[in-house]
Amino acid sequence: DEGGHNECSISTSALSRVFRGVVVATRTAEEDSKQLVRVAIGVAFLREKARKSQNASPADLTMVWDLVRGAITHPMTTGPCFTASRSSQGFLAVPLCSLLKDGNIDELYRFHIWLPDGQRGNLDFAVHSHQAFAQSWILAGEGKDYQYTFEPVTSMEDATHAVYALSWADNKNTSTTYKTHQTSSTVVNTRKLGRTTRTSGPSVHTRDMSYYIPSAVFHSTEVAPDTLHATLFVFDSHRGFVKDAPVLGPKDSESSTQFRDPAGVTPAALANMVETMRQWEVLMEQGQQHSERAEWKRALEAFNKALDLCESVPDFPNATRYKQQVLDQLEIVRSKL
C-alpha cells in the first residue's frame, strides 16, 4: 500500500500461540494484556513474514518496532516485566516471546542491542553456532557477520580452536536445557580439536536489512566498540534445528562463564536509545542525499537537526562520537554555501 506495508494476515491460532510466548518472556499475568498484545501483534507479523519467506519492508519494520518499543517503554506501574541480560557475545538481549519444547528452543524472539560501551564479549569465544535457525532484522547501526567451516584435527599443533559445550543456569539449576531467564551461561572445553576457516564475510548489515544464519553454521558478529547496533532477532526451530550446536574457543583453556547481569541498564532505556539512533540515522541520510544533489541549504538543515539530537537528548549513546560525525558533514556543507 501507499505506506509501504505488505499485506499480511495472521491467524487467530498463530496470534494466540505468540501471545503465550510473550507471557512467558515477560513473566506477566495474562490479565495485564494490553501491552502484551502490542508485542504479540508485532512478533506475529514478523513471524508470518519470515515463515512465508517475505521481506519485511522498512515500513513493516517501523510498525513492528513501534509496537514493541511502545510496550517496553509504557509507563505503567504494573504490567509486562521486560528484562535485559548480557550475552556472552557482548550485546544486551530483551526476550519478547519464548516458546520452548522438550527443553529446547521452539521459537524465541528477542530485541538485541550492542551499546557503544566497548563491551563486546570475550573474543576468544566469538565463533559459535546455534541450535535453531536464526534471523535478524536490523533496527539501527552497522554489524558485520562472518561464517566459518570447522574441520576436526587430532593434534594441538594443527588446531586453531577446540569445541566447547554450552549450558545455561537460572535460579534453579545448570543444564543443557534452555532457560528463558538465565543468570549465567558456561562453556566447557570438550577437548575436540579442529581448524577453522573463514568462508564468507564480512557481510555488512544496516538499518532495514535482514539476514539469517542456518542452524549449526559457525559464525561471528562484529560491531565497532564505539557504536550502537540493534536488531530484532528470532530463533525458529521450525526452519531448522540441531541438538549439537557448540561454541568454539581456545584449544588450551578449560571453561568460561558469562553472567547475565545488565549492570542496571533497563529495557526502556535501551529502547529509547535505539529510537533516538534511528531518528539520527534518518536525518544523516537526508543530509547526505541533499548533499549529493547539491541542495546545500536543505543538507544544512538536516545535519543541524542531527546535531541537535546529539546535544539535546539525555543519554544519547556515545554522543561525542556521533556528534563528530555530524560536524564533519557540516564542515563540508558550509564550505559549499
C-alpha positions in Angstrom: 0.0 0.0 0.0 1.0 3.7 0.0 2.6 3.4 3.4 5.0 0.7 2.2 3.3 -2.1 4.1 2.9 -5.5 2.5 -0.4 -7.3 3.2 0.0 -9.9 5.9 -2.8 -12.0 7.5 -2.3 -13.5 11.0 -4.5 -16.4 12.1 -6.1 -16.4 15.5 -4.2 -19.6 16.4 -0.9 -18.0 15.5 -1.6 -14.9 17.4 -2.7 -16.9 20.4 0.5 -19.0 20.3 2.7 -15.9 20.1 0.8 -14.3 23.0 1.5 -17.3 25.2 5.2 -16.9 24.4 5.1 -13.2 25.2 3.6 -14.1 28.6 6.5 -16.4 29.3 9.1 -14.0 28.1 7.8 -11.1 30.2 6.7 -13.2 33.2 3.5 -11.3 33.2 -0.1 -12.3 34.1 -2.4 -12.6 31.1 -4.7 -10.1 32.8 -2.1 -7.3 32.1 -2.7 -8.0 28.5 -2.9 -4.6 26.6 0.9 -4.1 26.3 1.4 -7.9 25.8 -1.0 -7.8 22.8 1.1 -5.0 21.2 4.2 -7.2 21.4 2.3 -10.3 20.2 1.0 -8.5 17.1 4.4 -7.2 16.2 6.1 -10.6 16.7 3.3 -12.5 14.9 3.6 -10.1 12.0 7.4 -10.7 11.7 6.8 -14.5 12.2 4.3 -14.6 9.4 6.6 -12.7 7.0 9.5 -15.0 7.8 7.6 -18.2 7.5 6.4 -17.1 4.1 9.9 -16.0 3.1 8.6 -12.5 2.5 10.8 -9.5 3.1 9.7 -7.0 5.8 9.8 -3.6 4.2 11.2 -0.5 6.1 7.6 0.5 6.8 6.8 -3.0 8.1 9.8 -2.9 10.4 9.0 0.5 11.7 5.5 -0.6 12.5 6.7 -3.7 14.4 9.4 -1.7 16.2 6.8 0.9 17.3 4.6 -1.8 18.7 7.5 -3.4 20.6 9.0 -0.1 21.8 5.6 1.2 22.9 5.2 -1.8 25.2 8.7 -1.8 26.5 8.6 2.0 27.3 5.0 2.2 28.5 5.0 4.0 31.9 2.6 1.6 33.6 3.3 0.6 37.2 2.1 -2.9 36.7 2.3 -4.9 33.5 5.0 -6.6 31.4 8.2 -7.3 33.2 10.7 -6.9 30.3 14.2 -7.8 31.4 17.7 -7.2 29.9 20.6 -9.6 30.2 24.2 -9.5 29.0 25.0 -12.1 26.3 28.4 -13.8 26.0 28.7 -12.1 22.6 28.6 -8.7 24.3 25.1 -7.5 23.4 22.2 -7.0 25.7 19.1 -9.1 25.0 15.5 -8.5 25.9 13.2 -11.6 25.5 10.0 -10.7 23.7 8.4 -14.2 23.0 9.7 -17.5 24.3 8.2 -20.9 23.3 10.1 -24.0 24.4 9.5 -27.6 23.5 11.1 -30.6 25.4 13.7 -28.3 27.0 14.7 -26.9 23.6 14.0 -23.6 21.8 11.0 -23.8 19.6 10.6 -20.1 18.9 12.4 -17.3 20.7 12.1 -13.6 19.7 14.4 -11.1 21.3 15.5 -7.4 21.0 19.3 -7.2 20.8 21.4 -4.1 21.3 25.2 -3.6 21.2 25.9 -0.4 23.2 28.9 1.8 22.3 30.4 0.9 25.7 33.4 -1.2 24.5 31.8 -4.4 25.8 31.9 -7.0 23.0 32.1 -10.2 24.9 35.1 -12.5 25.1 36.6 -12.5 21.6 38.2 -15.9 22.3 34.6 -17.4 22.0 33.3 -15.2 19.2 32.9 -18.1 16.8 29.8 -20.0 17.6 26.8 -21.9 16.2 23.1 -22.0 17.0 20.8 -24.9 17.6 17.9 -23.2 15.8 17.7 -21.3 12.5 18.3 -17.6 13.3 17.2 -14.4 11.6 17.9 -10.8 12.4 16.1 -7.6 11.3 18.4 -4.5 11.7 16.9 -1.6 13.6 19.9 0.7 13.8 23.7 0.8 13.4 26.0 -1.5 11.5 27.1 -5.1 12.1 29.4 -7.4 10.2 28.8 -11.1 10.0 31.4 -13.8 9.2 30.9 -17.5 8.6 33.4 -20.4 9.1 33.9 -24.1 8.5 35.4 -26.3 11.2 37.5 -29.3 10.3 38.3 -31.8 13.1 42.0 -32.4 13.7 43.9 -34.6 16.2 47.0 -32.6 17.1 47.2 -29.4 19.1 49.7 -28.1 16.5 47.2 -28.3 13.7 44.3 -27.0 15.7 43.1 -23.3 15.8 40.2 -24.0 18.2 38.5 -26.5 20.5 34.9 -27.4 20.7 33.1 -26.1 23.8 29.8 -27.4 25.2 27.3 -24.9 26.3 25.0 -25.0 29.4 22.7 -22.4 31.0 21.9 -21.6 34.6 18.9 -20.0 36.2 17.9 -19.7 39.9 17.1 -23.4 40.0 19.9 -25.3 38.2 22.5 -25.5 35.5 21.9 -27.8 32.5 21.8 -28.0 28.7 18.1 -27.3 28.9 17.5 -23.8 27.5 16.2 -21.3 30.0 14.5 -18.1 29.0 15.5 -16.2 32.2 19.1 -17.1 32.8 21.6 -16.0 35.5 24.6 -17.2 33.5 25.9 -19.4 30.7 29.0 -21.6 30.8 31.1 -23.2 28.0 33.4 -26.1 28.8 36.2 -27.5 26.7 35.3 -30.9 25.3 38.9 -31.5 24.0 37.7 -32.0 20.5 40.1 -30.0 18.3 39.7 -28.5 14.9 40.8 -25.9 12.4 38.5 -23.0 11.4 38.5 -21.4 8.0 36.6 -18.2 7.2 34.3 -18.9 4.3 32.4 -15.7 3.9 32.3 -12.1 5.3 32.3 -9.5 6.2 28.6 -9.3 5.3 27.7 -5.7 6.3 24.2 -5.2 7.7 22.5 -1.8 8.3 19.0 -0.5 9.1 16.0 -2.2 7.5 18.2 -5.1 6.2 17.6 -8.7 7.3 19.9 -11.8 7.3 19.8 -15.3 8.6 22.1 -17.9 10.0 21.2 -21.6 9.4 21.3 -23.9 12.4 24.8 -25.4 13.2 26.6 -22.9 11.0 29.6 -21.3 12.7 29.6 -17.6 12.6 30.7 -14.4 14.4 29.3 -10.9 14.6 31.4 -7.8 14.7 30.2 -4.4 15.9 32.6 -1.5 16.3 33.1 -1.0 20.1 32.2 2.7 20.0 29.0 2.4 18.0 25.4 1.3 18.7 23.8 -1.6 16.8 20.4 -3.1 17.4 18.2 -5.8 15.9 15.0 -7.8 16.3 16.0 -11.4 16.4 14.5 -14.9 16.2 15.5 -18.5 16.8 13.0 -20.6 14.8 13.4 -24.3 15.1 10.7 -24.8 12.5 13.1 -23.6 9.9 16.0 -25.8 11.2 17.2 -27.3 14.4 20.2 -29.4 15.6 20.7 -30.6 19.1 24.5 -30.2 19.0 25.5 -26.6 18.3 28.8 -25.9 20.0 30.9 -22.8 20.7 34.5 -22.6 19.5 37.2 -21.4 21.9 40.9 -21.6 22.8 42.3 -25.0 22.4 44.1 -24.8 25.8 41.5 -23.3 28.1 39.2 -25.1 30.4 35.9 -23.1 30.6 34.3 -19.7 30.6 31.3 -18.3 32.4 29.2 -15.3 31.3 27.0 -13.7 33.9 23.8 -12.1 32.6 23.8 -9.1 34.9 23.0 -6.0 32.7 24.5 -3.6 35.3 21.4 -1.6 35.9 20.5 -0.9 32.2 16.8 -1.1 31.7 14.9 -2.3 28.6 13.1 1.0 28.4 16.4 2.9 28.3 17.7 0.6 25.6 14.5 1.0 23.5 14.8 4.8 23.8 18.4 4.8 22.8 17.6 2.8 19.7 14.7 5.0 18.7 17.0 8.1 19.1 19.6 6.4 16.9 17.0 5.6 14.3 15.9 9.2 14.1 19.6 10.3 13.9 20.3 7.9 11.0 17.3 9.2 9.1 18.4 12.8 9.4 22.0 11.9 8.4 20.7 10.0 5.3 18.5 13.0 4.4 21.5 15.3 4.8 23.7 13.1 2.6 21.0 12.8 -0.1 20.6 16.6 -0.2 24.4 17.0 -0.4 24.6 14.6 -3.3 22.1 16.7 -5.2 24.0 19.9 -4.2 20.9 21.1 -2.1 23.2 22.6 0.4 20.6 24.6 2.5 18.5 21.5 2.9 21.5 19.4 3.8 22.5 22.0 6.4 19.0 21.8 7.9 19.1 18.0 8.2 22.6 17.9 9.6 21.7 20.6 12.1 18.7 18.6 13.3 21.0 15.5 13.7 23.5 17.7 15.7 20.6 18.9 17.9 19.7 15.3 18.7 23.3 14.6 19.9 23.3 17.7 22.1 19.7 17.7 23.4 18.8 14.1 24.1 19.8 12.9 27.5 21.9 9.8 27.4 22.5 9.9 23.7 24.7 6.9 23.2 28.4 8.0 22.8 27.2 11.5 21.8 30.8 12.7 21.3 31.5 10.1 18.5 28.2 10.7 16.7 28.4 14.5 17.1 31.8 14.5 15.4 30.4 12.6 12.5 27.8 15.3 12.1 30.3 18.1 12.4 32.5 16.5 9.7 29.5 16.7 7.3 28.6 20.2 8.4 32.1 21.4 7.6 31.7 20.1 4.0 28.3 21.6 3.6 29.3 25.0 5.0 32.2 25.1 2.6 29.7 24.9 -0.3 27.5 27.7 0.9 
